[in-house]
Each structure stands twice: as C-alpha cells, then as structure tokens.
Amino acid sequence: MAALLSACGTEEPTTAPSPSRLIPKPCWFDAEASWPTTQCFMMEVPENYQKPEGRKIQFPVVRFFAEISDPDKEPLLHLGAGGPGASMGLEPENASDWLWVNYSAMSVEDGRDLIVMDPRGTGMATPKLACTEFIKDADLAFTRNLSTDEEARVFTYSMERCYSRLSQKADLAHYNSAVVAKDVEELRKALGVPQFNLYGVSYSTRYALTVARDFPESVRAMVLNSAVFPNIIYTQKLPQDVVAAYRRGVDHCREDRACNKQYPDLEQRLEARVQALDESPITVTTGNIHPGEQYEFVLTGQRLLRVLFQALYNENFYREFPAIIEELEADQAELLKPAIASFMGLVLDPNFGDAAGISHFCYEEAPFVDFQQARNLAATSGILGGSVRADIDMMQMQCRIWAIPSAPMLESRAVQTPIPALVMHGALDPVLSAEDADKARKKLPNHQWVLFPHLAHDVISASDCAEQAAADFLDSPEQPVAESVAQCRQAELARQAELEQKIAELKKQQEQQESDSAPADSDQTGQTRDTGTTASPEMQPSPPATSESPQAEPSSGTTDGARDEVQRHRQAPGGNRYSELY
C-alpha cells in the first residue's frame, strides 16, 4: 500500500525549458511622438537547433502596436529586407518611420500589430556576419583601374579573410532559410501569438514560403512582394535575365516615338560605351560616398553595367537611362553620380550580412546550379553580359571557401501550401523575372496574383495601391483584389502625370527666366545648361497587365513614384554586394 501511494504521488515529468527566449530591451532608437507605441526586443535562439545547449545568437525584433487593436486580427510579421543579408535599417543611425509607415495601412492603422525583424546574421543581429574585409578592399578597389581578373583576385582574398575570421565565432552552416523559419516559429511562441500574417519582400519572401511549408499551422496568410521561389534556380538563368534587364531599359525609350527619335540606337550605344570604358575608364568624382570627402570612382565598362543594374531596381531610373548614355559618350557622368552613390552605398554598407548571405546561397541555391551551363550561357550573352561571367565564377569560388553542407532536395522544390497568399510583382523587376514569378506562383493552390507593368522591384515601396491591396487581402484573403488595384492605380497614375506636368511647366518657366536674364553672349562661354531628360511623359509602354481577373495596372503617362500625397519611402535595393544574383 505504501508503495502504491508513493507511485500515485509521483509528479508528471515537466516539459524541457525552451532554449529560446525573448529579451525586452529599451528601444535603441528614438521614436517620434507621431509613431505608434513601440516595443523592442532581442530574440535569443540556438545557433544550431540540434545542439540547443550550445552557442546562442540573437536577432532584433521591434513591435509597433495598432492604434486601435482588434483582437481578431493576428499581427503582421515583416521578415526582413531581403538580400539575403540586407539590413532592415533598425540601427540607431538608420531607424526612421520607414520601418512602419509603408506598412501602416495593412497593420497599425487596420487594427493589427506590425512586427519587424532582422534575420540571424544581419543588421542588428549578433553576431553580425558582415565582411569588413570586403568593405575595406572594395573602398580602395573602386578607386583603381583594375581588370575583371584583378578585381576577382582582390575580392576572393577578401572573402577568404572574412571566412577565416567569422568562422571562429559562428558556424556558417546554420544561416539559411530553413533555420530562419525555425527562428520565426520560436519568436511566435515567445510572443504568445497563435498565428502570424507574413510579409516578405525579395529574398525574405522565401522565408515566408519556408515558414508556411515547415510550420503551416502558424501562418494565417502571406503577402509576397517581388517573390523569390525555391523552385527557380536563379543562377541558372542569370545571364539571360541580366541582359533582359538592360534591354528593358533600352526598350523603355525605343518604344516611345519621341524618346527614340531623340536617343536612337541606345543598345548599340550602350555596348559601345561599355567597350570604350573598359579600354579607357573615366574617373567620376563625387562627394556622396564618404560624407565630407571626395571619392574618385573609376568607371570601367563592367562597373558601369553593375551601377546601371542596381539603378534599374527603381522604375524611376528608366527615364534617366537614355540621357545618361548620351552624357557618357562625352566622357561625362554627372547624371550617373546618384546611381554610383547608391551602388557604393550597398557595397560599403557595414550592416550587410555578407557571410550570412553567402551561406544561404551555398546551402540552398548553389547545390542545384549547373555552373558550367551557366558559364556557357554567359559566354554567349554578349557585351551586356560581361559582368555576369565574373559573377558566376565568384559565386562558385565563395562556396568553395565556405565549404558548408548542401541542402536536401526539398529546398529546390515548389512550396505548395494551401495558405492564402497574395503575390505581387513588377514587370520591370531586373533581378527577379516577372515571367519566372508568373510561372512559379501557379504552384501555389490558394493565391492571388497582381502584376504591375510600370513598376520594378518592391512594388509596395513604390505604390500606395500595392499596399492597399495587401491590406484588403489581409482583411479578407478570400476576396479578389485585382479589380480594386486596377481602379486605384488608374487614379494614382493620373495624379502622378498631373504632378509631373506641373513640375515640367515650372521647370520650363525657370529655364525661360534664366535665358531671358542671361547675357546676350552667354552661349560663347562654352557652358551648357543641364535640361535633364526630355523624353516625353508617354514614353513608358503599357505591356498587358495580368492578374487573376482584370488588368492590374492601366496605362498612364508616367512611371514616376512621386505623388502629390505622402511620399513613400524607398529603401536601397537589397542584393549581393558584388553580383546581380539577389
């Protein structure tokens, strides 16, 4: 009897404590009075979930609370800036209302909290897997006239030193989409949230798809903005996609009568400039790289291609493209300076998690790439594919240095989750082909598709209508949004055209006043006045917009993202620092 009573009094075994924890922190940035109520955390997780008692790492989490909370609306989790490796801008020196204002209509203004994060290894995460060796070497290299082979040797040495240093404090095999998905699940449990609505842009859409695949009960709905799909081997298509991006820039002018008349034969002229600059580079002096200093950027033909490619992430650049080529023909690059500054801003970003990004690529993309086939395609890609040939070799070299295990075949297969998804894409996207996205999204059994013909990469940062579509979808995932997007974009583009017309009229008046007040012999000074691009506002063609129902974006006379309302924030494009891959 005593033994029986003793057995009955035995306590049930307790559940093992979680190896993860959410650590509240005072916000490390200043939140303005107009911001939503804000709460900051560091999320601590095992670096290797197979060894939960081993090394712990942390990544930042910021929660913006809804103005009027609706208990029936699950939070929206923004999974990061993409890349992989790009920072969200949570750092004290970078944090601004950009973190929430672009997403307020689908979150804090609509009764649901907005949660943003940097994935492990990037931005404010610890460890931050940034290759400072690359930054230092690139800062010097781009002021030198180096051949493609010389650049490759410099940056290979950078990556070798980076790996040698960072592999001492991080196991680089545990920085990939599947592990980030596990981090998200741990975060959900720590926050006590039954389900997340997931928002991804660029590479972080792959995180959303992976979470939906691995933890389907934890996801209510997904918004995929400029999506990366696991079943598309992007490196395999890199040569043709990059050349297609340059040709879209050329076609943007060629298909408009007035622009084509003013700037004929743009593709041939661009190719000639690339060849000429490779033979005789020019030095572009700009003060926008290092504050208070002049930076001597040596512009070769291959560097021109890289600068232009990054600039084409923003649809507004298309109208500047022809005048830039014409100016370069005179060995001038004044109009190109903002694009150079943007390119170098990415190259020198101290918060970019290069090593984490390389780990992603070498784990979940490179194993499924036929690099020889990619090289063969690059070899036939002509002058405009020159930089791709170097990139393919560099990417394979990085994976040899990293020497991490390959992902299972699962990571190259389509995610066929029944979770509701809104897939939005820009037809001008240079890095993620709209044709590829259109094909891949059909594997999702429960999705809506909206294509924006006039937009490029990250449509929500370019259009209020894209955000409103996401807000409507999150409220009622079963209701179609395409028709309302079409109506919204028609009005939005009309407002943009009206605003641009007013700007053009003011500029013309200003030029006339300057001309009237100039001395009669001013034309003899040898100076020229910058009148900007004179391409007509109708130069943007209207390719057929597609969705699951009506046209998503009607034709209009402009692609400019400026509006007569609140200007949306445009983040610098995420991507690999030294390739066109992501």
C-alpha positions as CSV (number, residue, x, y, z in Angstrom):
1,M,0.0,0.0,0.0
2,A,2.8,2.4,0.9
3,A,4.5,1.6,-2.4
4,L,1.2,2.3,-4.3
5,L,0.6,5.6,-2.5
6,S,4.2,6.6,-3.3
7,A,3.7,5.9,-7.0
8,C,0.4,7.8,-7.1
9,G,2.2,10.8,-5.7
10,T,4.9,10.9,-8.4
11,E,4.8,14.2,-10.3
12,E,4.4,14.2,-14.1
13,P,7.6,14.9,-15.9
14,T,8.0,18.6,-16.8
15,T,8.5,19.9,-20.3
16,A,12.1,20.8,-21.0
17,P,12.6,24.6,-20.9
18,S,12.8,26.3,-24.3
19,P,16.3,27.0,-25.5
20,S,15.0,30.3,-26.9
21,R,13.9,33.5,-25.1
22,L,12.6,36.9,-26.0
23,I,14.5,39.6,-24.1
24,P,12.8,43.0,-23.7
25,K,15.1,45.9,-24.4
26,P,14.8,49.7,-24.2
27,C,14.5,50.8,-27.9
28,W,17.9,51.7,-29.1
29,F,16.5,54.4,-31.5
30,D,14.4,57.5,-30.9
31,A,10.7,57.0,-31.7
32,E,9.0,60.2,-32.6
33,A,5.7,61.3,-30.9
34,S,3.8,60.5,-34.1
35,W,5.0,56.9,-34.1
36,P,2.8,54.0,-32.9
37,T,3.5,52.6,-29.4
38,T,6.8,50.8,-29.9
39,Q,8.4,47.9,-28.0
40,C,11.8,46.4,-28.7
41,F,13.4,43.0,-28.0
42,M,16.3,40.8,-28.8
43,M,15.3,37.2,-29.6
44,E,17.8,34.7,-28.4
45,V,17.9,31.3,-30.1
46,P,20.4,28.4,-30.5
47,E,22.7,28.9,-33.5
48,N,22.3,25.1,-34.0
49,Y,18.9,23.7,-33.1
50,Q,20.4,20.2,-33.0
51,K,22.6,21.5,-30.1
52,P,20.2,23.6,-28.1
53,E,22.6,24.0,-25.2
54,G,25.4,25.3,-27.4
55,R,26.1,28.7,-28.7
56,K,23.3,31.3,-28.6
57,I,22.7,34.0,-31.1
58,Q,20.3,37.0,-31.1
59,F,18.3,39.0,-33.6
60,P,16.4,42.2,-33.1
61,V,12.6,42.4,-33.0
62,V,10.5,45.6,-33.0
63,R,6.8,45.6,-32.4
64,F,4.6,48.5,-33.4
65,F,1.2,48.4,-31.7
66,A,-2.0,49.0,-33.6
67,E,-3.7,52.4,-33.0
68,I,-6.9,50.6,-32.0
69,S,-6.2,46.9,-31.5
70,D,-8.6,44.4,-33.0
71,P,-8.3,41.1,-31.0
72,D,-9.4,39.1,-34.1
73,K,-6.5,40.4,-36.2
74,E,-3.3,38.5,-35.9
75,P,0.0,40.5,-36.2
76,L,1.8,41.1,-39.4
77,L,5.5,39.9,-39.3
78,H,7.9,41.7,-41.7
79,L,10.6,39.1,-42.3
80,G,13.4,41.4,-43.2
81,A,14.8,43.4,-46.1
82,G,15.9,40.5,-48.3
83,G,19.3,40.1,-49.9
84,P,19.8,37.6,-48.2
85,G,21.9,39.7,-45.8
86,A,20.3,43.1,-46.2
87,S,19.6,45.0,-43.1
88,M,16.1,46.4,-42.2
89,G,17.6,49.6,-41.1
90,L,16.9,49.1,-37.4
91,E,20.3,50.5,-36.4
92,P,20.2,53.7,-34.3
93,E,21.7,55.8,-37.1
94,N,19.3,54.4,-39.7
95,A,16.0,53.8,-37.9
96,S,13.2,56.1,-39.1
97,D,9.4,55.9,-39.8
98,W,10.4,53.9,-42.9
99,L,10.2,50.9,-40.5
100,W,6.5,51.1,-40.2
101,V,4.9,53.8,-42.4
102,N,5.0,51.8,-45.7
103,Y,3.0,49.0,-43.9
104,S,0.7,51.0,-41.7
105,A,-2.4,50.6,-43.9
106,M,-2.1,46.8,-43.6
107,S,-1.1,46.8,-39.9
108,V,-1.2,49.6,-37.3
109,E,-3.9,51.6,-39.0
110,D,-6.0,48.5,-39.5
111,G,-6.1,47.0,-36.1
112,R,-3.2,44.6,-36.2
113,D,0.3,45.0,-34.8
114,L,3.3,45.2,-37.0
115,I,6.4,43.2,-36.1
116,V,9.7,43.7,-37.9
117,M,13.0,41.8,-37.6
118,D,16.5,41.4,-38.9
119,P,17.2,37.7,-39.7
120,R,20.1,36.0,-37.9
121,G,23.5,37.3,-39.0
122,T,22.3,40.6,-40.5
123,G,21.9,44.2,-39.4
124,M,21.4,44.5,-35.6
125,A,21.8,40.7,-35.1
126,T,24.6,39.3,-33.0
127,P,26.9,38.0,-34.4
128,K,26.6,40.4,-37.3
129,L,28.2,38.5,-40.2
130,A,29.4,41.4,-42.2
131,C,32.6,41.1,-44.2
132,T,34.5,44.2,-43.1
133,E,37.5,42.9,-45.2
134,F,35.4,43.2,-48.4
135,I,34.3,46.7,-47.4
136,K,37.8,47.9,-46.9
137,D,39.2,46.3,-50.0
138,A,36.2,47.5,-52.2
139,D,36.6,51.0,-50.9
140,L,40.1,51.1,-52.3
141,A,39.5,48.9,-55.4
142,F,36.8,51.1,-56.9
143,T,39.2,54.0,-56.9
144,R,41.7,51.9,-59.1
145,N,41.6,50.8,-62.7
146,L,41.5,47.1,-62.2
147,S,40.8,44.4,-64.8
148,T,38.0,41.9,-64.1
149,D,40.6,39.3,-63.2
150,E,42.3,41.7,-60.8
151,E,39.1,42.6,-59.1
152,A,38.2,38.9,-58.8
153,R,41.6,38.2,-57.1
154,V,41.1,41.1,-54.7
155,F,37.6,40.1,-53.7
156,T,38.5,36.4,-53.4
157,Y,41.2,37.3,-50.9
158,S,38.6,39.5,-49.1
159,M,36.2,36.6,-48.7
160,E,39.0,34.2,-47.6
161,R,39.9,36.5,-44.8
162,C,36.3,37.1,-43.9
163,Y,35.6,33.4,-43.7
164,S,38.7,32.8,-41.6
165,R,37.6,35.5,-39.1
166,L,33.9,34.9,-38.9
167,S,34.1,31.1,-38.8
168,Q,35.8,31.4,-35.5
169,K,32.7,32.9,-33.9
170,A,29.9,31.5,-36.0
171,D,29.0,28.1,-37.6
172,L,28.2,29.4,-41.0
173,A,26.4,26.2,-41.9
174,H,23.4,27.4,-39.8
175,Y,22.5,30.6,-41.7
176,N,19.8,29.6,-44.2
177,S,16.1,29.9,-44.9
178,A,15.1,26.7,-43.1
179,V,16.8,27.9,-39.9
180,V,15.4,31.4,-40.2
181,A,11.9,29.7,-40.4
182,K,12.6,27.9,-37.2
183,D,13.6,31.2,-35.6
184,V,10.3,32.7,-36.7
185,E,8.4,29.8,-35.1
186,E,10.4,30.3,-31.8
187,L,9.5,34.0,-32.0
188,R,5.8,33.3,-32.5
189,K,5.8,31.0,-29.4
190,A,7.7,33.5,-27.3
191,L,5.3,36.3,-28.2
192,G,2.3,34.0,-27.5
193,V,0.8,34.7,-30.9
194,P,-1.5,31.9,-32.3
195,Q,-0.6,32.7,-35.9
196,F,1.3,35.3,-37.9
197,N,0.4,37.0,-41.1
198,L,3.7,37.0,-43.0
199,Y,5.1,39.8,-45.2
200,G,8.2,39.2,-47.3
201,V,9.9,41.3,-49.9
202,S,12.5,40.0,-52.3
203,Y,14.5,37.2,-50.6
204,S,12.5,37.4,-47.4
205,T,9.6,36.0,-49.4
206,R,11.5,32.7,-49.4
207,Y,11.5,32.9,-45.6
208,A,7.7,33.3,-45.7
209,L,7.3,30.3,-48.1
210,T,9.6,28.2,-45.9
211,V,7.7,29.0,-42.7
212,A,4.5,28.2,-44.5
213,R,5.9,24.8,-45.5
214,D,7.5,23.9,-42.2
215,F,5.0,25.4,-39.8
216,P,1.7,25.6,-41.7
217,E,-0.4,25.9,-38.5
218,S,1.5,29.0,-37.5
219,V,0.6,31.1,-40.6
220,R,-2.8,32.7,-41.4
221,A,-1.9,34.4,-44.7
222,M,1.1,35.7,-46.7
223,V,1.9,38.8,-48.8
224,L,4.8,38.1,-51.2
225,N,6.2,41.2,-52.7
226,S,8.7,40.6,-55.5
227,A,8.9,37.0,-54.7
228,V,11.8,34.5,-54.6
229,F,10.6,30.9,-55.2
230,P,12.7,27.9,-54.2
231,N,11.9,26.0,-57.4
232,I,13.5,28.7,-59.6
233,I,17.3,28.3,-59.9
234,Y,18.1,31.9,-60.4
235,T,21.8,31.5,-61.0
236,Q,21.0,29.2,-64.0
237,K,19.0,32.0,-65.6
238,L,21.3,34.8,-64.5
239,P,22.9,35.6,-67.9
240,Q,19.6,35.9,-69.8
241,D,17.8,37.7,-67.0
242,V,20.6,40.4,-66.6
243,V,20.8,41.1,-70.3
244,A,17.0,41.3,-70.5
245,A,17.0,43.9,-67.7
246,Y,19.3,46.2,-69.7
247,R,17.2,45.7,-72.8
248,R,14.1,46.6,-70.9
249,G,15.9,49.9,-70.1
250,V,16.6,50.4,-73.8
251,D,13.1,49.3,-74.9
252,H,11.6,51.8,-72.5
253,C,12.8,54.5,-74.7
254,R,12.8,52.7,-78.1
255,E,9.1,52.0,-77.8
256,D,8.3,55.7,-77.3
257,R,8.4,57.7,-80.6
258,A,9.7,61.0,-79.1
259,C,12.3,59.3,-77.0
260,N,13.5,57.0,-79.7
261,K,13.9,60.0,-82.1
262,Q,16.0,61.9,-79.5
263,Y,18.0,58.8,-78.4
264,P,18.2,56.3,-81.3
265,D,20.2,53.1,-81.3
266,L,20.5,53.0,-77.5
267,E,21.5,49.4,-77.2
268,Q,24.4,49.7,-79.6
269,R,25.5,53.0,-78.0
270,L,25.4,51.3,-74.5
271,E,27.5,48.4,-75.8
272,A,30.0,50.9,-77.4
273,R,30.2,52.8,-74.1
274,V,30.9,49.6,-72.1
275,Q,33.7,48.7,-74.5
276,A,35.2,52.2,-74.6
277,L,35.2,52.5,-70.8
278,D,36.9,49.1,-70.4
279,E,39.6,50.4,-72.7
280,S,39.8,53.9,-71.2
281,P,38.0,54.3,-67.9
282,I,36.9,57.7,-66.6
283,T,37.2,58.9,-63.0
284,V,33.9,60.2,-61.5
285,T,34.4,62.5,-58.5
286,T,31.6,62.5,-56.1
287,G,31.1,63.7,-52.5
288,N,28.2,61.4,-51.8
289,I,30.2,58.2,-50.9
290,H,32.0,59.4,-47.7
291,P,30.5,62.5,-46.1
292,G,32.7,65.5,-46.3
293,E,35.2,63.7,-48.7
294,Q,35.6,63.5,-52.4
295,Y,35.6,59.9,-53.8
296,E,37.3,59.1,-57.0
297,F,35.2,56.3,-58.5
298,V,37.0,54.8,-61.5
299,L,34.2,53.9,-64.0
300,T,35.1,51.0,-66.3
301,G,32.6,49.3,-68.6
302,Q,32.0,46.4,-66.3
303,R,31.4,48.7,-63.3
304,L,29.0,50.8,-65.5
305,L,27.0,47.6,-66.0
306,R,26.9,46.9,-62.3
307,V,25.9,50.5,-61.4
308,L,23.1,50.5,-64.1
309,F,21.8,47.1,-63.0
310,Q,21.4,48.3,-59.4
311,A,19.8,51.5,-60.6
312,L,17.2,49.5,-62.6
313,Y,15.7,48.2,-59.3
314,N,13.8,51.5,-59.3
315,E,11.5,52.1,-62.2
316,N,12.1,55.9,-62.0
317,F,15.6,55.3,-63.4
318,Y,14.3,54.2,-66.8
319,R,13.6,57.7,-67.9
320,E,17.1,58.8,-66.9
321,F,18.7,55.9,-68.8
322,P,18.9,57.5,-72.3
323,A,20.4,60.8,-71.2
324,I,23.0,59.0,-69.0
325,I,24.2,57.0,-72.0
326,E,24.4,60.2,-74.1
327,E,26.3,62.0,-71.5
328,L,28.8,59.1,-71.1
329,E,29.5,59.4,-74.8
330,A,31.1,62.8,-74.0
331,D,33.1,61.1,-71.2
332,Q,30.9,62.9,-68.6
333,A,28.9,61.2,-65.8
334,E,27.2,63.9,-63.8
335,L,23.8,62.3,-64.3
336,L,25.2,58.9,-63.2
337,K,26.5,60.2,-59.9
338,P,23.4,59.4,-57.8
339,A,23.4,55.8,-59.2
340,I,27.1,55.4,-58.4
341,A,26.4,56.7,-54.8
342,S,23.6,54.2,-54.4
343,F,25.7,51.3,-55.7
344,M,28.6,52.2,-53.4
345,G,26.2,52.6,-50.5
346,L,25.3,48.9,-50.9
347,V,29.0,47.9,-51.4
348,L,30.1,49.8,-48.3
349,D,27.1,49.1,-46.1
350,P,28.6,48.0,-42.7
351,N,25.3,46.3,-41.7
352,F,25.1,44.0,-44.6
353,G,25.5,40.4,-43.6
354,D,27.7,39.2,-46.4
355,A,28.7,35.9,-44.8
356,A,25.1,35.0,-43.9
357,G,24.0,35.8,-47.5
358,I,26.8,33.6,-48.9
359,S,25.8,30.8,-46.5
360,H,22.2,31.0,-47.8
361,F,23.4,30.8,-51.4
362,C,25.9,28.0,-50.9
363,Y,23.3,25.9,-48.9
364,E,20.1,26.3,-50.8
365,E,20.9,27.6,-54.3
366,A,24.4,26.6,-55.4
367,P,23.9,22.8,-55.0
368,F,21.2,22.9,-57.7
369,V,23.1,25.0,-60.2
370,D,24.9,23.6,-63.2
371,F,27.7,26.2,-63.2
372,Q,29.2,25.0,-66.4
373,Q,25.9,25.5,-68.2
374,A,25.6,28.9,-66.6
375,R,29.1,29.8,-67.9
376,N,28.2,28.6,-71.4
377,L,25.1,30.9,-71.4
378,A,27.2,33.8,-70.0
379,A,29.8,33.2,-72.7
380,T,27.1,33.9,-75.4
381,S,25.5,36.8,-73.6
382,G,27.4,39.5,-75.5
383,I,28.8,42.7,-74.2
384,L,26.0,43.4,-71.8
385,G,26.6,40.0,-70.1
386,G,30.2,40.8,-69.3
387,S,29.8,41.3,-65.6
388,V,27.7,38.1,-65.2
389,R,30.6,36.0,-66.4
390,A,32.8,37.2,-63.5
391,D,29.9,36.9,-61.0
392,I,29.3,33.2,-61.8
393,D,33.0,32.4,-61.2
394,M,32.9,34.5,-58.0
395,M,29.8,32.8,-56.6
396,Q,31.3,29.3,-57.1
397,M,34.6,30.4,-55.5
398,Q,32.7,31.7,-52.5
399,C,31.1,28.3,-52.0
400,R,34.5,26.6,-52.2
401,I,35.7,28.9,-49.4
402,W,32.6,28.4,-47.3
403,A,32.6,24.6,-47.7
404,I,29.3,24.1,-46.0
405,P,26.9,21.1,-46.5
406,S,24.4,21.2,-49.2
407,A,20.6,21.5,-48.6
408,P,18.4,18.5,-49.2
409,M,16.3,18.4,-52.5
410,L,13.4,19.7,-50.5
411,E,14.9,23.2,-50.7
412,S,14.7,23.2,-54.5
413,R,11.1,22.2,-54.7
414,A,8.0,24.3,-55.1
415,V,6.2,25.1,-51.8
416,Q,2.6,24.0,-52.5
417,T,0.9,25.3,-49.3
418,P,-2.8,26.0,-49.2
419,I,-2.2,29.0,-47.0
420,P,-3.7,32.1,-48.7
421,A,-1.1,34.2,-50.5
422,L,-1.0,37.5,-52.4
423,V,1.8,37.5,-54.9
424,M,2.6,41.0,-56.3
425,H,5.4,41.6,-58.8
426,G,6.7,44.4,-61.0
427,A,7.1,43.7,-64.7
428,L,10.3,45.8,-64.8
429,D,12.0,43.9,-62.0
430,P,15.6,43.4,-63.2
431,V,16.6,40.7,-60.8
432,L,13.5,38.5,-60.4
433,S,12.0,37.9,-63.8
434,A,8.2,38.5,-63.8
435,E,7.9,35.6,-66.3
436,D,9.6,33.3,-63.8
437,A,7.4,34.6,-61.0
438,D,4.3,34.1,-63.1
439,K,5.2,30.5,-63.8
440,A,6.2,29.7,-60.2
441,R,3.3,31.2,-58.4
442,K,0.9,28.8,-60.2
443,K,2.2,26.1,-57.9
444,L,0.5,27.9,-55.0
445,P,-3.0,26.4,-54.8
446,N,-4.6,29.3,-53.0
447,H,-3.2,32.6,-54.2
448,Q,-3.9,35.9,-55.9
449,W,-1.6,37.4,-58.5
450,V,-1.2,41.0,-59.4
451,L,1.4,42.2,-61.9
452,F,2.3,45.9,-62.0
453,P,3.6,46.6,-65.6
454,H,5.1,50.0,-64.7
455,L,6.9,49.0,-61.5
456,A,10.2,47.3,-60.8
457,H,11.5,45.7,-57.6
458,D,9.5,46.1,-54.4
459,V,6.1,47.3,-55.6
460,I,4.8,48.3,-52.1
461,S,7.6,50.8,-51.7
462,A,6.6,52.4,-55.0
463,S,2.8,52.4,-54.8
464,D,0.1,53.2,-52.2
465,C,-2.2,51.0,-54.3
466,A,0.0,47.9,-53.8
467,E,-0.1,48.4,-50.0
468,Q,-3.8,48.9,-50.0
469,A,-4.2,45.7,-52.0
470,A,-2.2,43.9,-49.3
471,A,-4.3,45.5,-46.6
472,D,-7.6,44.4,-48.3
473,F,-6.2,40.9,-48.8
474,L,-5.2,40.5,-45.2
475,D,-8.6,41.6,-44.0
476,S,-10.3,39.1,-46.4
477,P,-7.9,36.7,-48.1
478,E,-10.8,35.0,-49.9
479,Q,-11.9,38.3,-51.7
480,P,-10.3,39.2,-55.0
481,V,-8.2,42.4,-55.0
482,A,-7.2,42.8,-58.7
483,E,-10.1,45.0,-59.7
484,S,-9.7,47.4,-56.9
485,V,-5.9,47.6,-57.6
486,A,-6.7,48.5,-61.2
487,Q,-9.0,51.3,-60.2
488,C,-6.6,52.6,-57.6
489,R,-3.6,52.5,-60.0
490,Q,-5.5,54.4,-62.7
491,A,-6.2,57.2,-60.2
492,E,-2.7,57.1,-58.8
493,L,-1.0,57.3,-62.2
494,A,-3.3,60.1,-63.2
495,R,-2.2,62.1,-60.1
496,Q,1.4,61.4,-60.9
497,A,1.0,62.5,-64.5
498,E,-0.7,65.8,-63.4
499,L,2.1,66.4,-60.8
500,E,4.8,65.8,-63.4
501,Q,3.1,68.1,-65.9
502,K,3.1,70.9,-63.2
503,I,6.8,70.2,-62.5
504,A,7.7,70.3,-66.2
505,E,5.8,73.6,-66.6
506,L,7.6,75.2,-63.6
507,K,11.0,73.9,-64.9
508,K,10.3,75.4,-68.3
509,Q,9.3,78.7,-66.8
510,Q,12.5,78.7,-64.7
511,E,14.7,78.0,-67.8
512,Q,12.9,80.7,-69.7
513,Q,13.6,83.2,-66.9
514,E,17.2,82.2,-66.8
515,S,17.5,82.5,-70.6
516,D,15.9,85.9,-70.5
517,S,18.2,87.2,-67.8
518,A,21.4,85.7,-69.3
519,P,23.9,87.9,-71.1
520,A,23.4,88.0,-74.9
521,D,26.8,86.3,-75.5
522,S,26.4,83.6,-72.9
523,D,26.5,80.9,-75.5
524,Q,30.1,81.8,-76.2
525,T,31.2,80.8,-72.7
526,G,31.3,77.1,-73.6
527,Q,29.0,76.2,-70.7
528,T,26.0,74.1,-71.2
529,R,22.8,74.1,-69.2
530,D,21.5,70.8,-67.8
531,T,18.0,70.5,-69.0
532,G,17.6,66.9,-67.9
533,T,15.9,64.2,-69.9
534,T,13.4,65.5,-72.4
535,A,11.7,62.2,-73.1
536,S,8.0,62.6,-73.4
537,P,5.9,61.6,-70.4
538,E,4.2,58.9,-72.5
539,M,7.5,57.1,-73.0
540,Q,6.5,54.2,-70.7
541,P,4.8,51.5,-72.7
542,S,1.9,49.6,-71.3
543,P,2.5,45.9,-71.6
544,P,-0.5,43.8,-70.9
545,A,-1.1,43.7,-67.2
546,T,-2.3,40.4,-65.8
547,S,-3.9,39.1,-62.7
548,E,-6.5,36.5,-61.9
549,S,-9.1,39.0,-63.1
550,P,-9.0,42.5,-64.6
551,Q,-5.9,44.4,-65.6
552,A,-3.9,45.3,-62.5
553,E,-2.3,48.5,-63.8
554,P,-3.9,50.6,-66.6
555,S,-1.8,52.6,-69.0
556,S,-0.8,56.1,-68.0
557,G,1.7,58.6,-68.9
558,T,4.3,58.0,-66.2
559,T,6.2,55.6,-64.1
560,D,7.5,58.2,-61.6
561,G,6.9,57.2,-57.9
562,A,6.4,60.8,-56.8
563,R,2.9,61.6,-55.6
564,D,1.0,64.7,-54.6
565,E,0.3,62.8,-51.4
566,V,2.6,61.3,-48.8
567,Q,5.9,60.2,-50.4
568,R,6.5,56.5,-49.9
569,H,9.9,55.5,-48.5
570,R,12.1,53.7,-51.0
571,Q,14.8,51.5,-49.4
572,A,18.1,51.0,-51.2
573,P,17.8,47.8,-53.2
574,G,18.8,44.7,-51.4
575,G,21.2,42.4,-53.1
576,N,24.5,40.7,-53.1
577,R,27.2,43.3,-52.7
578,Y,29.1,42.1,-55.7
579,S,26.8,40.3,-58.1
580,E,23.4,40.6,-59.7
581,L,22.2,37.4,-58.1
582,Y,19.7,38.5,-55.4
